[in-house]
C-alpha cells in the first residue's frame, strides 16, 4: 500500500460524515436565515441600537444579561445586522466557522503529524454534524446567548484537545488562547465558568506539556486577563459598571432568579431535556471509558467533563429553556466525532479488514443519524419558511410575519405599531412600553423613556410566584416587593420629568398577571397608571399593541 493510499484512507471517515447529510444540513441552514427574530434577539437589538445612539448600557437600559451579548449585537448592527436576514447570515457564518475550526482540531488524536487535507476533512465533518444539531433549534432559540458563547467555548475546547506544543513558546501561546477564549464566555453567562474550571484542571495535570505547572498556571491567568479585556472595554466605554454590578450582584440573586424558576427535577423531567441530557451522559460515559482504557489520551478528559459542565450550566440557571442546552448538544455531537476519529486513526490502516469495516460502519452510522435527524429540524418541517421568505420582498410582507405569531409574540402587529410610531412621532421622541418586546422601539427607531423595558421590573407576581421548590421566603418576598416599588417610583419620576410622546401597552405579554396590559398596569402600577390616564389617551391599536399618545399631540 503506497503512502498516497494511506493518506486517502485517512479521509474516508470524515468525508462519509460530511457528504451524506450535506444536502439537508445546507438546506436547513439556508432556511434558518430566512426567519424573523424572536423576542430575545429583538431585545438585544434594541439594547445595542440604543447604546449606539447615546444611551448608557445598564443605566439607561436595564438588562440582566452580560456585556458580551450586547457587544455581539452592537458589532453585528455595525455590519448591517439591522436587516434580519443579514443578521442570521452573519450568525450562521460565525457559528459555522467556529464549528469548522473545532473540527480541524480533532485529528492527531494518536499521532502528532497531521496533514492539512485531513484537518480540512474533519473541519467539514464537524461543520455538518454541529450545524445539524444547531438546526434542531427553532428560530427562537438560535442566535441566543448560549450559542454566542459557543463561538468562544468550542474553539477553546478544540485547542484543549490538541497535542501539547513541542516548544515552550508555542505551548504558552496555546494556553493563553485557551484561557482567553474560555474567559470571554463569562461575560455572556457567568455559569460558563464551569467550563473554564474543567479546562484549567485538565491542563494543569497534562504531563505532555513542555511547561511546568507554575508556568502553565501563569499562562492561563494571562489568557484569562486578555479574554476579559474586550467585554470590559465595552462595559467601561458604553455602559455603567456600577449599574451592571448592582443588577448582577443584587437584583439577579434577590429578584430575577425566582422568575420562571425550575428545579433540577422539573427540568430533567421534560421529554426534550431528558433526551438531550441522557444522550450527553451516554457520550460522556463512553469517552470516560475510552480514556480509562487508554484508547484516548488523557487530555481528552476535558471533553466528557465539559459535557457534564454543560448539564451543570443548565441546572445552575434554574430555567431549563431550550437555548440553555446549546453547549450540551454541541459538545455531545463533538464527542461522537472524536470517537469516530479515534476509531479511524487506530483501525483504518489495520491489516485486518474487519477493523476497517468497523471504521466505515461507525462513520456511516453517524452520517445516517445526522441526516435522519434533519427530519426533526423545524426549518425543514415548516415549509412555509422557504416559500414565504425566499426573497426580500416576501420577507417584508406582513403576512409572512403573521406565520410566526404565538400566544404571546406578535411580530406582524409589532411592525404595524412601529410604523405608526415612526410616522406620528419625531425621531427625538421617547416611547415607554409595558410588555416584553422592546424590539418595537428598535423597529420604530425610538428610545425608551425610562430604563424599564421589561414588565417584570414593575409587576412582581412572576418573581413572587417562583416555582416548584423555588418559592421565595417571606423575607425574600419583601425584598422583591421593595425592589418593585423602587422601580415604579423611579419610573414615575422620570416620566414626570420628561414625558414620553407615547405609551405602548402590549396585551398577553409573558410575566404579566392579566391578559389586558392596561388592566395589568393599573393592578401593579396604580400611581403611574393615574398619571398616564391624565396625560395620554388611546390613539391606535394594532392587535395586541395599544398606543396611547400624549394629549397635546392629538389636538
N, C-alpha and C positions, 0 to 999 in steps of 0.2 A: 504494500500500500504506500503510495507516494505521500510526501508532505502536503501536497495540494489536496489530496483526497482527505487527509486528516483534518485539514482546516475546513473543508466543505462539510465534513461530518459534524463539526462543532456548530455549524449554522443550522442544522436540520431542526432541532427542537425549538429554538426561538422563532424560526421562520414559520413553522407549523402554527405556533401560538399566535403569531402576528397576522398571518394571512387568512386563516379560516374564518375568524369572526370579523375581519376588517370591514367588509361592506356594511354590516349592520351597525357597527360601532361608529363608523364615519357618518352614516345616515342619521343615527340618533343624535350625534354631536351637532350636525348641521341643523337639525330641527330645534334643538335646545337654544340655538342662537336666535330663533325667531319668536321666542316667548316674551311676554311682558315682564316687568319687575314685580316681585312680591312686596309685601309690606315692609319687611326688614331692610331690603335693599333700597326701597324708597326712602325710608327713614335716614339711612346713611348718605343717600344722595342729597337730601336736604341739608343735613349737617355739614357736609363737605362744601356745598354751594354757599351756605350762609357764612361759613368760616372764610371762604374765598372772597366774600363780599363784605368783609369787615367785622363780622361777629367774632366774639372770643369763645372758643370751644370750652365747654363745661361751665362757663359763667353765663353766657348769653343763650346757650342751648344746653339743657340738662340731658345727659345721656349716661347710662351706666356702663357702656362698652369702652374698651381700651382705645388709646390713640392710634394703634396700628390700623384698626378698621377704618377710622376716619381718614387716616393718611392714605390708605389704599384708594378709597373713593375720591379723595382730593386729587391724587395723581391721575386717576382714570378720567376725571372730569377735564383735567388739563389736556388729556389726549383725545378728547372728543367723546367721552363716555356719557354725555348727557343724552345722546341717542341710545335707546335701549338695545337695539341690535348691535351697535358698535361696542357697547358695554359688555354684552355677552360674548362677543367675538374676542375681546381683549381678555376676559376671564378665561375663556376656553383655551386661548393660546398660551397664556401664562401657566395655567393648570397643566396643559399638555407638555410644555417644556420641562416643568418640574418632574412630571411623571417619567419622561424620557431620560432625563438626567439621572434620576434614581435608578432606572433600569440599567443604564450604562455602567453603574457601579456594581451590578450583580456578578458578572463573570470574573473569574480569577479566584473562585472560592478555594480551590485546592492547588492553584499554581499562580505565580506572580505574572508571568509573561502572557499578556492577552492582546490579541490583535485589535486594531481599530474596527475592523469589519465585525468581529464578534461583539464588541461593545455596542456597535450600531444596531446589530440584530436584536440584542436584548433590550436596547432602548426602544426599538419598535414594538417588541413584545410587551414591554411594560406600558407603553402608551396605550396599546389596545386593551390590555387587561384592566389597567387602572381607570382608563376612560370609560370602560364598560361599567365598572362599579359606580362611577360618578354619574352615569346616565340612568342609573336606577333611582336617582333622586328627582323629585319634581322640580319645576322651575322655582317654586317657593323655597326649596332647600338648597339650590345651587347658588354660587356666588355668595356664600354665607360666611360668617365669622370663622368657623372651623375650617372651611375649605380654603380661605385665605391664609390661615395659619399653616395649612398643609404645604403651601408654597415654600415655606422655610423648613418645616419639620422634615418632610420627606427627603430633600437633598441632604439635610444634616444627617439623617439616618443612613442614607446612601453612602456618604463619606465615612460613616462609622463602621460599615461592614467591609470597607476596602482593607486590603493588607496595610499594615503599618508601613510608612515610607522607609526607604533604605537609609536615607540621610537624616541627620538630626534637624537640619533646616526645613526640609520638606515635611517631616513629621510634625514639627512645630506649627507650620502653616496649616496642615490638615486639622490639627486640634483647635487652632484659633478659628478656622472656618466652621467647624462643627459647633463649637460653643456659640459663635456669633449668630449663626442661623437658628440654633435652638432657642437662644435667649430672646430673639426678636418676638417669638410667639407669645411670650409672657404678656406683651403689651397688646395682644389681641384678646387672649383669655388667660388669666392668671393660673388656671388649673393646668395649663401646659407645662408648668414647672415640673410635673410628674415625669414627663418625657426627658427633660434635661437631667433630672436626678438619675434616671435609668442610664442615660448615656455616660454621665460622669462616673458612675460606679463601674461600668464595664471598661471604660477607657483607662481608668486608674489601675485596674487589675490586669491590663493587657501585657502579657510577658513578651510579646513580639515587638513592642515599641522600642525604638532606639534611644528614648529619653527616660531618665529616671522619674520616679513617681513625683518628686517635688517639682521638677521642671514641667511635667505634664499638667499638674495642678495649676501651676503659674500660667501656662499657655491657655488653659481653659478659662481662667479668671480674666486674662487679657481678651480672649474672644468674647466672653460674656459682656465685658465693658464695651467692646466695639459694637456688639449687637444691640446694645441699649442706646447708642448714640443717636441713630436716625429717629426712632419714635420719640425719644426725649427731646430732641431738637424740634420736632414738630410741636410737641406739647408746650415747650417754652416759647416758641415763636408764635403759634396760633392759638394757644389755649391758656387757661389759668390753672397752674399746678395746684394751688390751694383748693380751688373748687373741685378739681379732679380727685384729690386726696380725700376731701370731705365726702364726696359721693361714694368713692371706693371703700373707704375705711369706716364710714359712719352709716350712710344711707343703705348701702348694699347689705351689710350684716343685720341692720336693725329693721329694715323695711322690705327691700326688694327680694330678699331670699325667701320670703314667705309666699310670694306671688306664684301661683300655679305650682306650688311645691309638691314633689312626689318623693316617696321613699324608694329605696332600692327594690323592695318587693313589688311596688307598683310598676316601676319602670321595666324591670326584667320579667314581669308577668304578662306584658303585652306581646302579641304574636310577632310583630316586626322586630323589636329589640331582642326578644328571646332567640329568634332565629339568627340574627346578626351576632349576638353575643356567643351563642353556642358554636357558631362557625369559627369565630375568633379564638375561642378556647380550644377547639379541636386543632386548629392550625398551630397555636402556641404549644400545645402538648406535644404535637409531632416534632416541632422544631426543638423543643427541650430534649426529647428522646434522641434525636439525631445528634445533638451536641454531646449529650452524655455518652452516647455510643461512639463518639469521635468520628462520626461521618461528616459533621460540620465543625469548623474551627470554633474555638471558644469565643472569638469576637462576635459571633452571631448570636450570643446570648442577648444582645441588645434588641433583637427583633421580637422574640417572644415576650420579653419583658416590656417592650413598648406596646405590644398588643394588650397586655394586662393593664398597662398605664392608660391605654385608650378606653378600657372599660371603667377604670377608676376616674378618668376625666369626665365620663358621662355621669356616673353616680355622684361625684362630688358637686355637680351643679344642681342636683335635685329637681331636674325638669324632665329629662328624657325626650326632648324634642328630636325630630329625625336628624336635623343637621348636626346635632351633637355627636353623631356616630361617624362623621366623615373620617377622622383619623383611624378609627377601628376598622372600618370597611376597607380603607386604602391599605392599611398595614396587613390585614388578612390576605388581601389579594397579592401584596408584595411577598408575603410568606409562602404562598403557593408557587410563585415564580421562583423563589430561591430554592425550594425543594426540587422542582423540575431541573433547574440549572445544576444543582448538586448531582442529581442522577446523570445528567448529560456529561458533566466533567468526569465523573467516575466510571461510567459504563459505555459511553458512545464509541470508544476506541477498543473496547474489550474484544478479545478473540472469540468469546462465546456469543453466538448470535442471539441467544435468549436475553442476554444483558442489554444488547442494543434494542431489542424489541421492547424491553421494559421502558427505555427512554422514549421510544416512539409512542408507546401506549400512554405514558404519563403526559407527554406533550399533546397528543390528540385528545385525551380526556379533558385536559384543562381548556383546550381550544373549543371543544364541543360545549363544555359547561358555560364558557363565556358567551358563545354565540347563542345558546339556548336562553341564557338569562336576559337577552335583549327583548324577548317577548314580553318581559315584565316592565320594560322601560316605559314610563309614562309618555315620553316623547314619541315612542313608536305606537303606543295604544291610542293616543289622542290624535287621530289622523287629521283633524281639522287644523292642527298647528301648521302643517305643511301647506294645506290649501289656503288657509286664511292669512298666513304671514309670509308667503314666499316673496312678496315684493314690498317695497317701501310704501307704495300706495295702499296695499291691502292692510299693512300694519298700522296705517293711520285711520282706518275705517272704525267708527265707533262700535260696530257690531263685532269686530274682532275682539275688542276688549271685553265685550259682554260675555264672551265664552269663558273668560277667566273669573267670572263672578262666583263668589262663595257666600256662605251665610253671614260673613262679617267683612268681606272685602269686595269693593265695588269700583273696579278700575274705569269703567265707562263713565259712570256718574261723577267720579273724581275728576276726570278730564273735562267734563262739561262744566263743573263748578270752577275749575281752574281757569278755563277760558273766560268765564263770566267775570271772575275777579280781575283777570288781566285787562279786560276791556273796560270795567267800571271803576277801577281804582288806579291812581298814578303809581309809577314804579317805586316811588319812595314810600308808598303806603305800607303799613304793617297790618297783619291779619292775626287774629287769635283763633286757634282751633280748639275744639273739645272732642277728642276721639283718639285714634291711634294712627293717623295717616298724615304725617307732615309732608309726605310726598306731594300732597296737594299744593303746599307752599312752593315746593321746587318747581312744579309744573306751571304755577302762576307767576313764578319769579318774584315772590313777595316774602319778606322776612316775618318771622313770628314776633308778635307784640311783646311776649314775655318768654322766659326760658322754658315754660311749661308746655311741652308739645305732646305729653302723654296724659291720658285721663287718669292713670293710676297714681300720678302725683297729687291729684285732687280728690279722688274717690278712693278711700282706704279699704273698701269692703274686700277687694281681692286679697290684700295683704292680711287683713283680719281673719278671713276665712282660712287662709293657709291651705293645708292639705292633710291627707290621712297621715298621722304620726308626725305632722309638721305644723301643727297649730301653735300660734303664739300664746305664751302665758299671759296672765292678766297684766303683769308688769311690761311685757313686750308689747301688748296691745296698746297700753297707754303711750308708749314711745311712738308707735305708729300713728296714733291719733294726733299727738302733738306735732309730729312732722307734717302731717296733712294740713293741720291748722296753720302752721308756719308757711306752707306753700301757698295756701289761699290768701292769707294776709299779704304776703309779698306780691302775689299776682295782682290783687286788687289795687295795691298801692301803685304798682307800675302802670296798670290800666288807667287809673285816675290821673296819673302824672302825664301820660302820653296815650290818649285814647286811640285805639286802632280804627282803621277805616271800616273794618268788618269783623264779625264774629261768625265762625262756621261751626255748626253742631252736626256731628256725624252719628246718625242712628245705628243701632245694632253693633256698635264698636265692641271689641273684646275688652274685658276688665271694667265695664260699667255695669251698674245694677239694674237699670231699667232700659228697655229697648229704645225708648224715645230719649234722645240725647239731651234735649232741653229739660225734660222732666227729671232726668238724672242729675243735670246741673243744678236744678232747684233743690234736689234732695241733698246733694253733698256740698254745694257752694251757695247757700241761700243769700248771703250778703252780696256776693258778686253777681248773682242772678238778678237781684233787685236793681243793681246798677246797670246791668245790660238792658233790662226792660225799660228803664227810664231814659236810656240814651240811644237805643237801637230798635229797629223794627224789621220784621221778616220781609225780605225783598224778593227772594227767589229760592226755589227748591229744585234740586235735581236728584230725584230718587231719595236716597238716604242723606244727602247733603243739603243742609238748610243754611242759607246765607242771610245773616242779619246785618243790615247796613246802618251806619251812623245816621241819625235823624237828618242832620243838615245836608247829607249827600243825596237824600231822596226828595228834598224840597224843590 
